């Protein structure tokens, strides 16, 4: 969406298919804030940890902690305040 920059240039730069970039351009979640419902776009901070490694344990005052282990071997730990609906969508997405 920057003048003088083509979709194919952006696609090559980030090693993605140009059709995917076109799809993202049409998706209103990635449009200007005025065009989207902010409550709809929920991103959760994540930390990727190598297999076998353990995350640093949170301090006792960090709030609630949820640990989810999926049959696929994926494990995630959620600390502090969270949106239950966002966590459920994340688990469904990772389970697919």
MODELLER restraints for C-alpha pairs under 7 A, 6 or more apart:
rsr = mdl.restraints
at = mdl.atoms
rsr.add(forms.Gaussian(group=physical.xy_distance, feature=features.Distance(at['CA:7:A'], at['CA:18:A']), mean=6.23, stdev=0.5))
rsr.add(forms.Gaussian(group=physical.xy_distance, feature=features.Distance(at['CA:7:A'], at['CA:21:A']), mean=6.74, stdev=0.5))
rsr.add(forms.Gaussian(group=physical.xy_distance, feature=features.Distance(at['CA:8:A'], at['CA:18:A']), mean=5.52, stdev=0.5))
rsr.add(forms.Gaussian(group=physical.xy_distance, feature=features.Distance(at['CA:11:A'], at['CA:17:A']), mean=5.77, stdev=0.5))
rsr.add(forms.Gaussian(group=physical.xy_distance, feature=features.Distance(at['CA:11:A'], at['CA:18:A']), mean=5.11, stdev=0.5))
rsr.add(forms.Gaussian(group=physical.xy_distance, feature=features.Distance(at['CA:11:A'], at['CA:21:A']), mean=6.68, stdev=0.5))
rsr.add(forms.Gaussian(group=physical.xy_distance, feature=features.Distance(at['CA:24:A'], at['CA:30:A']), mean=6.69, stdev=0.5))
rsr.add(forms.Gaussian(group=physical.xy_distance, feature=features.Distance(at['CA:28:A'], at['CA:35:A']), mean=6.75, stdev=0.5))
rsr.add(forms.Gaussian(group=physical.xy_distance, feature=features.Distance(at['CA:28:A'], at['CA:36:A']), mean=5.88, stdev=0.5))
rsr.add(forms.Gaussian(group=physical.xy_distance, feature=features.Distance(at['CA:29:A'], at['CA:36:A']), mean=5.87, stdev=0.5))
rsr.add(forms.Gaussian(group=physical.xy_distance, feature=features.Distance(at['CA:29:A'], at['CA:41:A']), mean=6.50, stdev=0.5))
rsr.add(forms.Gaussian(group=physical.xy_distance, feature=features.Distance(at['CA:42:A'], at['CA:86:A']), mean=6.81, stdev=0.5))
rsr.add(forms.Gaussian(group=physical.xy_distance, feature=features.Distance(at['CA:62:A'], at['CA:79:A']), mean=6.86, stdev=0.5))
rsr.add(forms.Gaussian(group=physical.xy_distance, feature=features.Distance(at['CA:62:A'], at['CA:80:A']), mean=5.75, stdev=0.5))
rsr.add(forms.Gaussian(group=physical.xy_distance, feature=features.Distance(at['CA:63:A'], at['CA:79:A']), mean=6.62, stdev=0.5))
rsr.add(forms.Gaussian(group=physical.xy_distance, feature=features.Distance(at['CA:63:A'], at['CA:80:A']), mean=4.61, stdev=0.5))
rsr.add(forms.Gaussian(group=physical.xy_distance, feature=features.Distance(at['CA:64:A'], at['CA:79:A']), mean=5.84, stdev=0.5))
rsr.add(forms.Gaussian(group=physical.xy_distance, feature=features.Distance(at['CA:64:A'], at['CA:80:A']), mean=5.19, stdev=0.5))
rsr.add(forms.Gaussian(group=physical.xy_distance, feature=features.Distance(at['CA:65:A'], at['CA:77:A']), mean=6.95, stdev=0.5))
rsr.add(forms.Gaussian(group=physical.xy_distance, feature=features.Distance(at['CA:65:A'], at['CA:78:A']), mean=5.61, stdev=0.5))
rsr.add(forms.Gaussian(group=physical.xy_distance, feature=features.Distance(at['CA:65:A'], at['CA:79:A']), mean=4.51, stdev=0.5))
rsr.add(forms.Gaussian(group=physical.xy_distance, feature=features.Distance(at['CA:65:A'], at['CA:80:A']), mean=6.42, stdev=0.5))
rsr.add(forms.Gaussian(group=physical.xy_distance, feature=features.Distance(at['CA:66:A'], at['CA:77:A']), mean=5.62, stdev=0.5))
rsr.add(forms.Gaussian(group=physical.xy_distance, feature=features.Distance(at['CA:66:A'], at['CA:78:A']), mean=5.07, stdev=0.5))
rsr.add(forms.Gaussian(group=physical.xy_distance, feature=features.Distance(at['CA:66:A'], at['CA:79:A']), mean=6.55, stdev=0.5))
rsr.add(forms.Gaussian(group=physical.xy_distance, feature=features.Distance(at['CA:67:A'], at['CA:76:A']), mean=5.74, stdev=0.5))
rsr.add(forms.Gaussian(group=physical.xy_distance, feature=features.Distance(at['CA:67:A'], at['CA:77:A']), mean=4.32, stdev=0.5))
rsr.add(forms.Gaussian(group=physical.xy_distance, feature=features.Distance(at['CA:67:A'], at['CA:78:A']), mean=6.34, stdev=0.5))
rsr.add(forms.Gaussian(group=physical.xy_distance, feature=features.Distance(at['CA:68:A'], at['CA:75:A']), mean=5.57, stdev=0.5))
rsr.add(forms.Gaussian(group=physical.xy_distance, feature=features.Distance(at['CA:68:A'], at['CA:76:A']), mean=5.29, stdev=0.5))
rsr.add(forms.Gaussian(group=physical.xy_distance, feature=features.Distance(at['CA:68:A'], at['CA:77:A']), mean=6.35, stdev=0.5))
rsr.add(forms.Gaussian(group=physical.xy_distance, feature=features.Distance(at['CA:69:A'], at['CA:75:A']), mean=4.27, stdev=0.5))
rsr.add(forms.Gaussian(group=physical.xy_distance, feature=features.Distance(at['CA:69:A'], at['CA:76:A']), mean=6.54, stdev=0.5))
rsr.add(forms.Gaussian(group=physical.xy_distance, feature=features.Distance(at['CA:70:A'], at['CA:95:A']), mean=6.79, stdev=0.5))
